[in-house]
Amino acid sequence: MSRFCYRLHNDGLGDHWASLQLLAHMCHVEEEKLAYSHPDPILLARAEVILDLLDISCRHHMVGRLNAAPTFDLNGFDIWATPYFPTKRRWDVKRRAYPFNFICTHFDGISSAADKNPPPHEVSEILAWARHNKLSVIGLDASKPLSEVVGLLANCALFVGCDSGFSHIAHSTGTPCYLLEYKLPVVTCHRHKNYVLCKGAGHFTQQADNWLHYLRTLGSIAS
């Protein structure tokens, strides 16, 4: 039986991905069972899926409880500053058996959408860049199981998108991550993470061209 029960921060995918990362660190440090709670059974089940995807040794010590009265709330500043554990499946250019031929995207963040999502003409610019480079585009969305999302991120040339739950998964898969910034500072929710900050679509294409050149040098992408 765990002594403490923590309420997962807010309801978004990124919120819970970061919350569970922080709790996993706490579980490692405390070396005892740790409980977390949420009133929504669907979101609590999603938390179980997230933990199963992560490469953490303390998984069996973390227990979800539906509607349990939490002992503590998690602090938003703490969860966003947390370094992430990797997923079990992860991106690694050295493990490639065939060339990269697609990118993953997400341009439709839910929270603070007007301040962080790219305008339609910038989305079109990014899609045109992908076509020019003979790369297919796979948009990540809630219809895809999280295990499928992890698999796609582990095998794409790069991820580009706004601050969203999918960008947080990309941090854990180790996927080359290009985050678009508009009115909402990306660093707010991505402290201590590895990403390329892009001030709009034009900046992204400049930065990503360099990355594709590197992949072509390795023979990991079609010329």
N, C-alpha and C positions, 0 to 999 in steps of 0.2 A: 504494500500500500504506500502510495506517495504522500509525502507530508504537505506538498503544495500543489495548487492547481492554478494554471495561468490562462487568462482569457486571450484568445487569439486576437490580434489587432485588426479592427475593422473587418471588411468582408471580401475585399478584392483578392484576386489570385496573387498579385505581387505582395499584398499585405501578408497573406498567409504563408507564401513562400519564404519571406523574410522572417516572419514570426517563428516559424518552425526551425529555421536555421539558427536563430538566437537560442531557442530552447534546446536544440541539439548541443550547442556549445555549453550551455548551462548543465545539461545532463552529463557531459563528459567531465566537467569540473567537479560536480557534486557527487558523481559516481553512485547515484541512487535513482529510484524510479521517479518519474516526473509526469504530471498529468496536465492536460490542456482541455479547455472546454469551448463549446460554441452551441448556441441554441438551435441552429439549423442543421438537421441531420444530413442534408446533401453536402453542405460545406464541411461538416465534420468528416464525412466519408472522403471528401476531396483531400483533406489534410492527411488521412491515412495513406492515400495514393501517393501524395508528395513524399512522405517519409519513406515509403517503400522504394521510390525512385532514387533516393539519396544514398550515397556511399558512406554510411555512418555506422559505427560499431555499437552505438547505444540504442539502436532502433527498438529493441525488445524492452527497453526501460521507459519508453515514451507511450503513454496511454491516453486516448481521447475519451472524454466524458460528455455526453449530451446533457445540456442544461445544468451542469454542475455549477454550484456557486463558486466562482473563482476566488482564490486567496489573494491573487495579485493581477493587475492589468499590466500589459507590456507597454513600454514607452516607445512611441514612434521613432524618436531620435535614436534609440538603442537598436531597434530592429534594422533601420536603414544603414546604420554604421557597421553592421555585422559582416565579417568576412564569410563567404559561403563555402560550405562543403560541396564537393563535386557530386554529380550524378554518377550512377554506376556505368551508364553508357555516356561517353563523352567524345568531344571533337579532338582529333589528333591527326595532323597532316602526315605523320610518319606511318600511320596504319592504313593509309588509303590503298585500296587494291584497284581502283579505277578513278578516272578524273572527276573532279567536281563539275557538276553540270546544272546546279540550281542554287538560288538564294532563298532565304526565308525572310518574310516581311511581316510587320504589323503596324498599321497606321491609324487604328481606331481605338485608342485608349478611352476608357470610360470616365474615370475621375479627371476633373479639370480638362476636359476634352478640348475646349476652345483655346486653351493656353499651351497645349503640347502637341496636338495632332497637326500633321502637315496639310496645307491647303491642297485642293484637287490638282492644280497645275504642277505642284511639286511632286505629288505622287506619280503623275504622268511622266515627269522628267526622269524619275528613278526607274520606272518600268521601261521607258525607252532606252535608258542606259543598259539595263539588263539584256534587252533584245539585241542591242548593238554588240554586246559581248557574248552573244549566243548562250545566254543563261536563262533557264526557265525560272519562273517565280512561283513560290508556294506561300500563300498567305496563311498565317497562323490565326486560328479563331477558336471560339469555345466549342465548336462542333467536333473538334478533334480530341480524342482521349489524350491525357497528358503523356502517357507512354509513347504515343505516336509523335507528339510534339518533340519530346526528347530525342527520339530516333531521327526526326528530320533535322533538328539542330545539330546533331552529331555528325551529319553527313552533308551539310550544305557548305557552300563556299564562304558565306558570311550571313549574318543577320543584320537587317537595317530596319529601324522603326522608331517609334516614340517610346517614352517611358511607359511601360506597361508590364503586366505580369509575365508576358512572354520574354521581354528583355531580361527579367530576373532569372528565368529559366536558362536563358542563353549564358548568363554569367556562370551558372553551375555546370553547364555542359562544356564550358570553355570555348564556345564558338566565337570567332572574331565578330565583335559586336560594335555596330555603328549606330549611335543614338542621336536622333535629330532633336535639336533644341530650338524652341521659339520663345514664348513668354515665360514659361516655367523652367527654372534652372534644373537641369538634369541631375546635378550633383546632390540635390535635395534627397533623392531616394537611391542614389547609386554611389555613396561614399565607399572608398576602399575597394572598388570594383575595377576590372580592366575593361575599358571601352574607348572608342574613338569618338570624341565629341564633334558633331557636325552641325554647323550653323546653316541649316537648310540643305536642299537637294543639291545645289551646285557644289557646295563644300563637300558633301558626301561623295559625289562622283569623282572629284579630284583625289580625295583620300583613298577611295576604293580602287581607283585605277592603279595606284601604287601597289596595293595588295594583290590585285590580279596579275600584275607584272611579276611579282614574287612567286605566285603560284605557277605561272607559266615557266618561270626559270626552273622550278622543281619538276616540271612536267606533270603537275597535278591538275591542270585545267587546259582545255582545248585552246589553241592559238587562234 
